[in-house]
Amino acid sequence: MGGPHRKIMRHQIHCGSCVLAGHCLPSSLSVSEVDILDEMVRRSRPLGRGEFLFRQGDEFRSIFVIRTGMIKKYCITDAGVEKVTGFQSPGEILGWAGVDCGEYPMSAQVLEPTSVCEIPFERLDELAEAIPQLRRQLMRLMSREIWEDQQMMLLFSKRSSEERIATFLLSLSARFRARGYYAHTFRLSMSRGEIGNYLGVAMETVSRSFTKLQQLGLIRVSGKEVQIIDYLSFCELAGSDEG
């Protein structure tokens, strides 16, 4: 398969001045080290809904940091069925899974207008050999992604669809809050069908669960916008200590 379908260009954005720097690779680096890192970063034009950062089977070359927008990760099973494996938001890094096998084992598709930074992994790996603090930051970020994936796997041990939906929404809320965004009201870029695919429930079940959560006075839904009204009770339903 070919490489990512996008045009790369330089924008007047610097890693050191990015609002997400504290959650990304520049964290804990000196000014001069950030300047070196910035030299290898490629910044794309805004990508539109439906475009791909990479497709399953593409040769692994880079990792990607989301600056704005939302990305859906999915793979096509041997039976030819699409399985959603996650959603990535600003400040998060995509592409780690390709390090081991040399190709991306999943596709990354844009859900809403999105901008990313592309970092060629071979050059990043070489730089990390020279800057131990960068190597440690890489390990921290990879460890955090593993931990978050493990937490989301707990969804599938939840008994009711309402618990799964609540846990999913709380996960999004926590990720937005950690990056300085408003955590109690946010927009869902993904469809009900995509949420259901990810959580392992039917689209109709997702819709009914949203309705029930509204009837319980826990959330308010307006189109794609969700507001968590009773945060403590919502955490209790999800079995979370976030509250």
Protein Blocks (a to p, Z undefined) as FASTA:
>chain_A
ZZdddddddddddfklpmklmmmmknopafklmmmmmmmpccdddddehiafbdehiacf
bdcddfbdcdddddddfkopacdfbdcdehiaehjlmmmnopafbdcddfbdcddddddf
klmmmmmmmmmmlmmmmmmmmmmmmmmmmmmmmmmmpfbfklmmmmmmmmmmmmmmmnop
afkbccdfbdfklmmmmnopafklmmmmmmmmmmnopaccehjaccdfblmlmmmmnopa
kZZ
